[in-house]
């Protein structure tokens, strides 16, 4: 059986990527996943991953359930070398788990949120790449609501392409510049486009 059409969603920090993926996942025949959710699972449940991270970053990142993500964040944000080492541990695992979920999926469409999609050279692995764009003032408000300070935000952004560059590289761009209902409409429009192209030639590319 042919596998699902695959869609990877990316965008800058606090742009609404997770919300778009959730809305797409509500569409009939669609399954959704998130790279961040996979990382959360690994840090909480995967013994080998937990052991490797504690071995590298110390016992003080151990939490009551796996890795204490806040303690780990304090170790790596602002430390480019430590962050790179963490990514070297996690990125291959996230890639493998994502591929496994797609392979096992019986959905018609599989959507996954990958914040570092182009930075990790994964763009060509998917049938469609989608970049979420958002007005900067709105993104700053959402960042503050998450309790992320300016230094932490700069550390995140330092290892990412700009939102403009992500949009330039993506196949499709979804603007998150209105309310949730408008974003839902745009998600459904995207879903309809994928369905049309899948139906017209059986191959979105």
C-alpha positions in Angstrom: 0.0 0.0 0.0 1.2 3.5 -0.8 2.3 5.5 2.2 0.7 8.8 3.2 1.4 12.1 1.6 3.8 13.8 4.0 3.8 17.4 5.1 6.4 19.0 7.3 5.5 22.3 9.1 8.2 24.7 10.2 8.6 28.3 11.2 10.2 30.6 13.8 9.8 30.2 17.5 6.3 31.1 18.8 4.8 31.4 15.3 1.9 29.0 15.7 3.4 25.8 14.2 1.9 23.5 16.8 -1.5 25.0 16.4 -1.4 24.6 12.6 -0.3 21.0 12.9 -3.1 20.3 15.4 -5.7 21.9 13.1 -4.4 19.9 10.1 -4.5 16.8 12.3 -8.3 17.4 12.7 -8.9 16.8 9.0 -10.3 13.4 8.0 -7.6 10.9 7.1 -4.8 12.9 8.6 -2.4 12.0 11.3 -0.2 14.5 13.1 3.0 14.4 15.1 5.5 16.9 16.5 9.3 16.7 16.8 9.0 18.4 20.1 6.5 15.8 21.3 8.9 13.1 20.2 11.7 14.8 22.2 9.5 15.0 25.2 8.8 11.3 25.0 12.5 10.4 24.6 13.5 12.6 27.6 10.8 11.1 29.8 10.7 7.4 28.7 13.7 6.3 26.7 16.3 4.9 29.1 19.2 4.9 26.7 18.6 8.6 25.7 18.2 9.5 29.4 21.5 7.8 30.3 23.4 9.4 27.5 22.2 12.9 28.4 23.0 12.4 32.1 26.4 11.0 31.2 27.2 14.1 29.1 25.5 16.9 31.1 25.6 15.6 34.7 23.3 14.2 37.4 21.7 17.6 38.0 19.6 17.2 34.8 17.9 14.1 36.1 14.3 14.7 37.1 11.6 12.8 38.8 10.5 11.5 35.4 13.5 11.2 33.1 15.3 14.4 32.2 14.4 17.7 33.9 14.0 19.8 30.7 14.4 23.1 32.5 17.7 22.0 34.0 18.9 20.7 30.7 17.8 24.0 29.0 19.9 26.0 31.5 22.9 23.8 30.5 22.6 24.3 26.8 21.0 27.6 26.0 23.7 30.2 25.5 26.3 27.4 25.1 26.7 26.6 21.4 28.9 23.6 22.0 26.7 22.0 24.6 23.6 22.6 22.4 25.3 21.0 19.4 26.2 18.0 21.5 22.6 17.6 22.6 21.3 17.9 19.1 23.8 15.3 18.0 22.1 12.9 20.5 18.5 13.8 19.8 18.3 14.6 16.1 19.0 11.1 14.7 16.5 9.7 17.2 13.8 12.1 16.2 14.4 11.4 12.5 14.2 7.7 13.1 11.0 7.9 15.2 9.4 10.3 12.7 10.2 7.9 9.8 8.9 4.9 11.8 5.6 6.7 12.5 5.1 7.6 8.9 5.9 4.1 7.7 3.4 2.6 10.2 0.7 5.2 9.5 -2.5 4.1 7.8 -3.5 7.8 7.3 -3.9 9.4 3.8 -1.9 12.4 5.0 0.8 12.6 7.7 1.7 16.0 9.1 4.8 16.6 11.3 6.1 19.8 13.0 9.8 20.1 12.6 11.2 23.4 13.9 14.7 22.8 12.4 13.4 21.3 9.2 15.8 23.1 6.8 18.6 23.5 9.3 18.8 19.7 9.5 18.5 19.2 5.7 15.2 17.3 6.0 13.2 19.4 3.5 13.6 16.9 0.7 12.3 14.1 2.8 8.7 15.3 2.6 6.1 15.8 -0.2 5.3 19.3 1.0 7.1 21.7 3.3 5.1 24.5 4.9 6.4 27.6 6.7 4.3 29.5 9.2 4.8 33.2 9.2 3.6 35.6 11.9 3.9 39.4 12.5 6.9 40.1 14.7 4.9 42.0 17.3 2.5 39.1 17.8 5.3 36.6 18.0 7.0 38.7 20.7 3.8 38.7 22.8 3.4 34.9 22.5 7.1 34.5 23.5 6.6 36.6 26.6 3.4 34.6 27.4 5.5 31.4 27.4 7.8 32.9 30.0 10.8 32.9 27.6 13.2 35.8 28.2 15.2 37.7 25.6 18.4 35.8 26.2 16.8 32.4 25.8 15.0 33.6 22.7 18.2 34.8 21.2 19.8 31.4 21.9 17.0 29.7 20.1 17.0 32.0 17.1 20.8 31.8 16.8 20.6 28.2 15.6 17.7 28.8 13.3 17.2 30.3 9.9 15.1 33.5 9.9 11.4 33.2 9.3 11.8 34.9 5.9 14.4 32.3 4.9 12.2 29.4 6.0 9.3 30.8 4.0 11.6 31.2 1.0 12.6 27.6 1.1 9.2 26.1 1.8 6.8 24.8 -0.8 3.9 26.6 0.8 3.5 29.5 3.3 0.7 29.9 5.8 0.2 33.3 7.4 -0.8 33.3 11.0 -1.8 37.0 11.2 -5.4 36.8 12.3 -7.4 34.8 14.8 -7.7 31.0 15.4 -10.7 30.7 13.1 -8.8 32.2 10.2 -5.9 29.9 10.8 -8.3 27.0 10.8 -9.6 28.1 7.5 -6.1 28.3 6.1 -5.3 24.8 7.5 -8.4 23.5 5.7 -7.5 25.2 2.5 -4.1 23.6 2.7 -5.7 20.2 3.3 -8.0 20.6 0.3 -5.1 21.6 -1.9 -3.2 18.5 -0.9 -6.2 16.3 -1.5 -6.8 17.8 -4.9 -3.2 17.3 -6.0 -3.1 13.8 -4.6 -6.3 12.9 -6.4 -5.2 14.5 -9.7 -2.0 12.7 -10.2 -1.4 10.4 -7.3 1.9 12.1 -6.6 2.1 15.6 -5.0 5.5 16.2 -6.5 
